[in-house]
Structure formats: structure tokens, C-alpha cells
Amino acid sequence: MMSRCGLLTLNKEPVPLKAIEVEVEVKDHVATVASTLHYENKEEKAIEAIFVFPLPSDAAVCHFSAKIGQTEIVADVKEKQEAREEYDDALSSGQQAFLLEESDQSPDVFSLTVGSLPPGESASIRLEYVTELAVEADGALRFCLPVVLNPRYQPQGSEVSSVQVTSVPASQVPYSLSFSTRLSSPRQVSKVDSKCSLEPLQYLNKEQTQAVVKLAAGHKFDRDIELLIYYKDAHQPAVVVEAGKASAEPGTLMGDAAVMLSVYPEFPQEVMSSLATRGEFVFLLDRSGSMQGARIGSARDTLLLLLKSLPMGCYFNIYSFGSSFEHIFPNSMEYSEKSMEKALKMVKEMQANLGGTEILKPLQHIYSQACIPNQPRQVFVFTDGEVGNTKEVTSLVKKNSSSHRCFSFGIGEGASTALINGLAKEGGGHAQFITGADRMQAKAMQSLQFALQPVVDDISVTWDLPKRVSVTHLSPPLTAIFQGQRSLIYAQLTGQSSEETDGCVTVKYSLAGNPFQNKLGFALQPTEDTGLTIHRLGARTLIRCLETKEREKDEEVKKKVVDVSVQSGVSSSFTAFIAVNKANREAIQGPLLHRRVPGASICNAMRHSAPRKMMFCAPRQAEAQCDISFLSQDDTTEALRAPLTLRSCSLSQDKVAKGAPKKATGFGGFFKMKKRSSAVCTPSPMGLNSKEMDANSSVQPPPDTLLQLVSLQKASGYWELNPALAAALDKTSKQVEQPKPAKVDGNVWATVLALVWLHGLKSDVQVEWQLLARKAVSWLLAQKASCITECVVAANSMLGCNVQKDTLGL
């Protein structure tokens, strides 16, 4: 038997991928990412290496090349089936070939196939993409390099096949990663934050408008690489024009100039102060097995804050889903003390025990409910985003986009950017990602503020251009604009004018019944060299828009997608990059060895409390399949004594329906796998023993004092003066009651105390409580109570704060 040396997979096969180098160039709010993957075949036979990995869903992949020795081969974009056939033909004729294609099911998953790498030979694969950076709540620009790809759940009976994912625990990824970013902007780079370990930020000029930041050595692949970039005075409306490609034909997308319009609205304060008091708020919570532990706990806390912050007079309901779905009320109920308390009681009992991640059916049920007149529907979706039917889900949201807005939250590392961004984009809402130590509550409350903002209507974009210049929009029409959020519009400028050199664009909209407009002038000639970045982002935007239409099986639309993709050199779901080394024609001796390169997954033995249909690694000749049965309560202890393993297999839903418990017991419904006689299953040790699990399950986090106080607030906004309030303020009942001014109602005093405590001691998390505080202020003003000033002074003295009455909004 051949001796195995070097990097090995879990089933002792050599890993041909040795290292990944990533270089990022960030210009203002656009990033260009170049990744180089170094392969080496140390086996005795030629290999075919397959690597499935994540990319941002909105990335425009625009370059793919391979370097073997001193020979560099640049790939072409071709129709996907044509590219696959060319790849197979090349291997059959003894040539090396390289294939890069986007998943048919999800645009944030790519597959790279390195074909016919001879023994002892190395190859370097380079791919490049451009992407936009999202704006965070605090004004930071968020760049994320996905490195975690968790297996995607595939609902039973789905029309599409599973995404095939080869994964190992993050600590066992058998290749290295280096990462560096160069920043440049007209404005000062203030700082760069990250949950990953970074080397110190290095400025390249005295103005601090250029800088370099690098990832510290030894990244463990346990999280995506996220950078939060802060510019000074960053967010201003702007228009950038980019010249067309000199070799491309005028009148085509790449031959004409392209323009990017950045809209960043600042609404009048008097309008923003009048948040909506109506609406139907539907919260949809993922309770699949992968939400166990801190995720479901954080989700429960977030629902508490959301429910306490809803305005009186609105309607609400809470759905939760896994392999099945549940809802608290048959129909959305009017928000009141009674309905809120009933909902909170049920939320408190929610566990991550509903099995898989079937999000389609609860969304269908929500949309089947009639909308309530004069109560605009707002849907909030909380999920870890591990689904395989992303396009089905986002298509459903788009189909119903006229009746609601959708706000989405991706929880944890590896959440599908295609799903989370797709839900918000198609639903006219906003997407948030919660990773690492992020507080879910803060991001959820920011989105609730967006949902309560006055709806922006009648959005239009008009261009004032010279006579011989025309404009073609590449972006779909704007359907949502939010305070503090940037919207980008791409367009193609055709023609030239020898006389006029300037143009103008006007964005008009109606806000709370009042007309507003933003007008920006710009030069038709480019003022800076941006390469073809804007063209590629514009092409990607157009491709995504057309792909949505193609779901209705329009062959003409598919043909247009292919044409745009091939012309622009930007990938799509109908095309692929193909590179063939035609100089190499040595016949291959025997069949190729198939090697799947494992990607990072943070799945662990506790991750799935019910069966999930997933595809892991297996050679093409024999896909792995396993039967699965749940451990009984009596078996649990015995199972915990043994080292835990997660096997690579395809779990079939119908094999477990009868044996699956309705509720998780013990440690969340462990399951054991029985190997069929014809199957080959690959163990994947997780390294978690029973003592560690017992310790983890018994450790309780300290109580959150903010949530303690918030949980006591009544639906209309006030607090009661009682021992529970005293305990939340870390006082005795006597300490709380004694300073109360005479003749002041106890609930008024309690509410002032709570407000002073929030402003004085919890100002660092103000975004989490400012809506419920605003409701409390409204209640106080409605009481027309006297001695409010005296109450504020007494509350400050008792709590050791120095909060002014005006600060409270009184």
C-alpha cells in the first residue's frame, strides 16, 4: 500500500490544495478581491481535485486563470453545459483543464475543478471578483470574506438537487490562508475593526487616506473574515463614471461608459421623529437543530425586546419553523398587554427542536393570510441560513413583494449570503448578519426602526444628459430607501457629445406625503481610473435581475443572461469559466484519482437535533448513503461515553420520519448512523466528549440586567412600582419606594426610574432600548403628571446618575 504523507483528508487521502492567498483592494465602498489557490499533486497518479467554497452572493466573479510552471492560461466564460463538455473533452484527450462554476441552487456557492494534475506537478489558480460593501448601523463599511460553508438543508420533495459540500471541522482544515487588504479613499481611514486577529493598521501617507491591514498568522477557519472599515465623513451621495473597454464595440455594455449612482438619503428630523404607529409585524424564527445553544437563547431575548418595542395599535404574530412550522396565533392579533404576555410566555419556552430548515412553507402560510387594512405588513426572518432551495424561497418573497417588506437576519458563521441578502432585496427590506460576539438585539432593533420609518413612495430616477447621450438602467427600479442606508444604481451611457461635458441625475420620492428630491451633477468623462469595476458590478446586477425572470422558464431571458455574462466576463448561474492547457497532450495512464478538498464547517455533534438531508464528500463512482435512527433516552448515556463522530453521508428524510422524537430530550436528540452494506461512510471526529458537554450544559450566563428591566415593562410603555422592579435595579423595595416624591403615582415614579437607569447606565446599548423608552415617554406625557422634574432629580440621586430631563424627552 502506498505510504500517505503530507496533508491528508479524514479518510487518509492527500489534499492537493496547500495554501490560499487573498489580496483585497478596497476603494471607497467597493472591493476587488484576488484569491490564489496553490495546488500540488504528491501522489503517484494524476488527480482531479474538486473544491466547493463560498463567495459573497453579490460578488461579480470576473477573472479565472491557471499557472502551471511558467505557462499561464486565462479562462473564458462560456455557456455552462458547453464549458463542462469542453472540460471533459480536454481530459479525454490528455489535456489539463480547469473549471469554475456557480451553484445552480445558490449564487454564494462555487465549485472549482482542477483536472488532470500529473504526479509531482503544481498549479496556481487565481480568481478575482468585485463586490460592494454594506453599511452597518454605526456607519462602518462591512467587508466579509466567507471561509465557512456549512452543509445546506434540502427540504423533502424539493425540485432541486442538494448542494454538495465537503467539509471538516474548522480546526482540521488542511491548508493555510494569508490575507491582506489595501484601503484607499478620498476620505481619511479612521480605523479598521475585526473579530479576527489582525496585524496593526499601517498608513501609507500622512493624510491617512491609504492604509494596509493584514490577517495575523494562524487563522483557524472558525469564522468568516470580516472587516469593519470606518472612513471620516464617509457617506455622501455621489456619481462615478467609468470609461468603456477600448477593445469592445461601442453600443455594447462593455464598450460604452458605465455610471454608478450612490444614494444616501438624510431625511428631515421632523419627519423621522414621527415613527409609524401602525403595521402588522410578523416574526419568523428558525428553530432547527443548528440554532441550539446561544443562538436560540439570543433569539428569545431579541423577541422580548422587539415585542416590548412595538407600538400600541399595531398587529403581530410569531411563527417558528424547522421541519414543520408553528404560529402563536391563528391570525395576527392586535398588540395589547394580554396578547403580548401570551406571546412572551410561549417565546420563553421555545427551543431549537423542530428539526430541519424548511422556511418555504411558513412563508407560504404567512402570504396566504389576508393583509389587514391600513396595517402595512413587515416580516422579520431570523435564520442561520443553511438551506439548499434558496432560489425557491427568494422567488416566493419577490412574488409577494407588493404586500409586505422583508427584513432578514443571518445568524452565525456560514449563514447563506444569497438567502439573507435575497430575502431583503426581493422584499424591499434590509439584511443584517450576526456573527461572533455581535448582539442580535442591536441589529434587530435597528431593522425595527427601519420598519417604523415612514414609507418612501413614488421613487423615480431621471437623467438630464446631452442630446447625443442616452442612458440604459442596469439596476432594477428602487423600491425601498431607508435613512442611513446606501442604495446603488448602475446604468450604461451610450453615445458622446462634443459640446456638453456634464450631466445631471435627480432622485425624487415622497416621504410622509411630502415630496423630496436629491440632484447631483457629474462630468461625463471619468475623473479617476476604476478599471472595469463599475462595468462588472453593473453586469452582475443586470444578470441577477434577468436570472430572477428566467425562473419562469423563458429561454430568451436565459440567452440574454448568457450573452451578458460572456460579453462582460462575469459569471452567472448559466455560464462557467473554462481554461484548457492545450500544450499538454500526454495520455493519462489509468483513471484519474478524485480528490475533494474539504472546506471549513462549524457543524458539531450537537448541531442537528433532527435529520437533515445533506450532501458531503464522496467520489463520483459511489455516493455515500446512510440510514439514521435516533437514540432512545436509555441509549443516550451510553452514546455519550464514546467519542462523537459525524459521518459523511446523505440523510434521507423518509428513513427517519417515524423514529424522530417530537421534542429534543437529554442532549438534543443525538442520533446514530447505520451503514448500509453498499455504502462507504467517512468518520469525521469532532473531539467533544461527554464531560465537556455536561460542563457546557450546566454553565449558565449571568442574567442580563437590561433584559430583566425590559421584561417588566407593560405593553403601553409604563413600569409598575413593585419588588421585581427593585430587584432589576439592584435595590431593595424600601430603597426604591422611599425617595418617591409625595403625591406622585407609583407607576409614574417607576417609569421615570427606569428611564433614568436606561439613559444613565445603559447608554452604550441605546439602540436596543430607545424605541421602548420612546413608548414610555409617550405614556408619561399622556398622564400629564406633575412633579416630573422632581422625580428625575430624585431618580438621579438614588441611582447615582446625572441624566437631564430634556435628555429623557420630557
PEBELBEL-V505792 format. One record per pair of residues at least 24 apart in sequence whose ideal C-beta (glycine too) atoms are under 6 Angstrom apart, sorted by the first residue. I is the first residue (numbers start at 1). J is the second residue. If there is no record, write none. Layout:
I_J ; I_J
This chain:
6_42 ; 7_174 ; 10_682 ; 10_684 ; 11_682 ; 14_42 ; 14_43 ; 15_174 ; 16_41 ; 16_47 ; 16_49 ; 16_595 ; 17_175 ; 17_597 ; 18_175 ; 19_175 ; 19_176 ; 20_177 ; 21_178 ; 22_179 ; 23_180 ; 24_181 ; 25_182 ; 26_183 ; 27_184 ; 28_185 ; 29_133 ; 29_141 ; 30_132 ; 30_533 ; 31_131 ; 31_143 ; 32_130 ; 33_129 ; 34_128 ; 35_127 ; 36_124 ; 36_126 ; 37_125 ; 38_124 ; 39_114 ; 39_123 ; 40_122 ; 41_117 ; 41_119 ; 41_121 ; 44_119 ; 45_593 ; 46_116 ; 46_118 ; 46_588 ; 46_592 ; 47_117 ; 47_593 ; 47_595 ; 48_115 ; 48_592 ; 48_594 ; 49_114 ; 49_595 ; 49_597 ; 50_113 ; 50_596 ; 51_112 ; 51_597 ; 52_111 ; 52_165 ; 53_599 ; 54_108 ; 54_109 ; 54_146 ; 54_149 ; 55_108 ; 55_110 ; 56_131 ; 56_417 ; 57_107 ; 57_108 ; 57_417 ; 57_418 ; 57_421 ; 58_131 ; 59_129 ; 59_131 ; 60_129 ; 60_130 ; 60_536 ; 60_537 ; 60_540 ; 60_570 ; 61_129 ; 61_571 ; 62_128 ; 62_536 ; 62_569 ; 62_570 ; 63_128 ; 64_100 ; 64_127 ; 64_577 ; 65_126 ; 66_98 ; 66_123 ; 66_125 ; 66_579 ; 67_124 ; 68_123 ; 73_579 ; 73_581 ; 75_577 ; 75_578 ; 75_579 ; 77_565 ; 77_566 ; 77_569 ; 77_575 ; 77_577 ; 78_578 ; 79_562 ; 79_575 ; 80_574 ; 80_575 ; 80_576 ; 83_576 ; 83_578 ; 86_578 ; 87_578 ; 90_580 ; 91_115 ; 91_116 ; 94_585 ; 94_586 ; 94_587 ; 94_588 ; 95_580 ; 95_581 ; 95_582 ; 95_584 ; 96_581 ; 96_584 ; 97_580 ; 98_579 ; 99_578 ; 100_577 ; 101_576 ; 102_571 ; 102_573 ; 103_163 ; 104_573 ; 105_160 ; 105_163 ; 105_388 ; 106_390 ; 106_418 ; 107_418 ; 108_416 ; 108_417 ; 108_418 ; 109_163 ; 130_533 ; 130_536 ; 130_537 ; 135_485 ; 135_486 ; 137_446 ; 140_228 ; 140_230 ; 141_229 ; 142_228 ; 143_227 ; 144_224 ; 144_226 ; 145_225 ; 146_224 ; 147_221 ; 147_224 ; 147_600 ; 148_224 ; 148_413 ; 148_414 ; 148_600 ; 148_602 ; 149_599 ; 150_386 ; 150_414 ; 150_601 ; 150_603 ; 151_614 ; 152_386 ; 152_387 ; 152_388 ; 153_356 ; 153_357 ; 153_386 ; 153_387 ; 153_612 ; 154_388 ; 154_613 ; 155_358 ; 155_389 ; 156_653 ; 158_389 ; 162_388 ; 162_615 ; 163_388 ; 164_615 ; 166_596 ; 166_598 ; 166_617 ; 167_598 ; 167_599 ; 167_601 ; 168_598 ; 170_220 ; 170_221 ; 170_222 ; 170_600 ; 170_602 ; 173_221 ; 173_600 ; 177_219 ; 179_215 ; 179_225 ; 180_214 ; 181_213 ; 182_212 ; 183_211 ; 184_210 ; 185_209 ; 185_231 ; 187_231 ; 187_232 ; 187_233 ; 188_232 ; 190_230 ; 190_232 ; 191_230 ; 192_227 ; 192_229 ; 193_228 ; 194_226 ; 194_227 ; 195_226 ; 195_436 ; 196_225 ; 221_600 ; 223_413 ; 224_413 ; 235_264 ; 237_262 ; 237_263 ; 237_264 ; 237_518 ; 237_520 ; 238_262 ; 239_520 ; 239_522 ; 241_526 ; 242_526 ; 242_530 ; 242_534 ; 243_526 ; 253_492 ; 254_535 ; 254_567 ; 254_568 ; 256_492 ; 256_493 ; 256_494 ; 257_493 ; 258_492 ; 258_534 ; 258_535 ; 258_538 ; 259_491 ; 259_493 ; 260_490 ; 260_534 ; 261_489 ; 261_505 ; 262_486 ; 262_488 ; 263_487 ; 263_507 ; 264_486 ; 265_481 ; 267_483 ; 271_511 ; 271_512 ; 275_452 ; 276_452 ; 277_311 ; 277_313 ; 278_314 ; 278_375 ; 279_314 ; 279_375 ; 279_376 ; 279_378 ; 280_315 ; 280_332 ; 280_372 ; 280_375 ; 280_377 ; 281_316 ; 281_378 ; 282_317 ; 282_366 ; 282_379 ; 283_318 ; 283_380 ; 284_319 ; 284_362 ; 284_381 ; 285_320 ; 285_382 ; 286_382 ; 286_383 ; 287_320 ; 287_322 ; 287_352 ; 287_354 ; 288_322 ; 288_356 ; 288_357 ; 289_352 ; 289_608 ; 289_609 ; 289_610 ; 290_384 ; 290_386 ; 290_607 ; 291_352 ; 292_352 ; 292_606 ; 292_668 ; 295_411 ; 296_352 ; 298_440 ; 299_382 ; 300_347 ; 300_350 ; 301_707 ; 302_440 ; 302_441 ; 302_444 ; 303_347 ; 305_441 ; 305_768 ; 307_340 ; 308_710 ; 308_713 ; 308_772 ; 309_771 ; 309_772 ; 310_335 ; 312_716 ; 315_372 ; 315_375 ; 318_343 ; 319_362 ; 321_362 ; 322_354 ; 322_355 ; 322_356 ; 323_355 ; 323_356 ; 323_358 ; 325_361 ; 325_362 ; 336_715 ; 337_714 ; 337_715 ; 340_715 ; 353_609 ; 353_663 ; 353_664 ; 355_610 ; 356_612 ; 357_386 ; 357_387 ; 359_393 ; 360_392 ; 360_393 ; 363_396 ; 367_400 ; 371_403 ; 377_404 ; 378_405 ; 378_451 ; 379_404 ; 379_406 ; 380_407 ; 381_408 ; 381_423 ; 382_409 ; 384_411 ; 384_412 ; 384_415 ; 385_410 ; 385_415 ; 385_416 ; 385_419 ; 385_420 ; 390_418 ; 390_419 ; 394_422 ; 394_426 ; 395_551 ; 397_423 ; 397_426 ; 397_427 ; 398_426 ; 401_426 ; 401_427 ; 401_428 ; 405_429 ; 407_447 ; 413_602 ; 428_479 ; 428_480 ; 441_768 ; 442_767 ; 442_768 ; 445_767 ; 445_768 ; 446_767 ; 450_482 ; 453_483 ; 454_511 ; 454_512 ; 456_481 ; 456_509 ; 456_511 ; 457_510 ; 458_510 ; 459_509 ; 460_508 ; 461_507 ; 462_506 ; 463_505 ; 464_504 ; 465_503 ; 466_497 ; 466_500 ; 468_495 ; 468_497 ; 469_493 ; 469_495 ; 469_497 ; 470_494 ; 470_495 ; 474_538 ; 474_541 ; 474_542 ; 475_541 ; 476_545 ; 490_538 ; 490_541 ; 536_570 ; 539_564 ; 539_568 ; 539_570 ; 540_570 ; 543_572 ; 547_573 ; 594_619 ; 604_686 ; 605_644 ; 605_686 ; 605_688 ; 606_668 ; 609_664 ; 609_668 ; 609_669 ; 610_660 ; 611_651 ; 611_656 ; 612_651 ; 613_651 ; 613_653 ; 615_650 ; 616_648 ; 617_648 ; 624_648 ; 624_649 ; 624_679 ; 624_680 ; 624_681 ; 625_650 ; 625_679 ; 626_673 ; 626_681 ; 627_655 ; 627_674 ; 628_656 ; 628_671 ; 628_673 ; 629_659 ; 630_659 ; 630_671 ; 631_670 ; 631_672 ; 633_665 ; 636_666 ; 639_670 ; 640_690 ; 644_686 ; 644_688 ; 645_683 ; 645_685 ; 646_684 ; 646_686 ; 647_673 ; 647_681 ; 647_683 ; 648_682 ; 649_681 ; 706_762 ; 716_779 ; 717_775 ; 717_776 ; 717_779 ; 718_747 ; 718_751 ; 718_779 ; 719_750 ; 719_751 ; 719_754 ; 720_747 ; 720_750 ; 721_746 ; 721_749 ; 721_750 ; 725_750 ; 739_794 ; 739_798 ; 741_787 ; 741_790 ; 741_791 ; 741_794 ; 744_787 ; 748_783 ; 748_785 ; 749_791 ; 751_776 ; 751_780 ; 752_791 ; 752_795 ; 753_795 ; 755_808 ; 756_795 ; 756_799 ; 756_801 ; 756_803 ; 757_799 ; 759_803 ; 759_807 ; 760_801 ; 760_803 ; 777_809
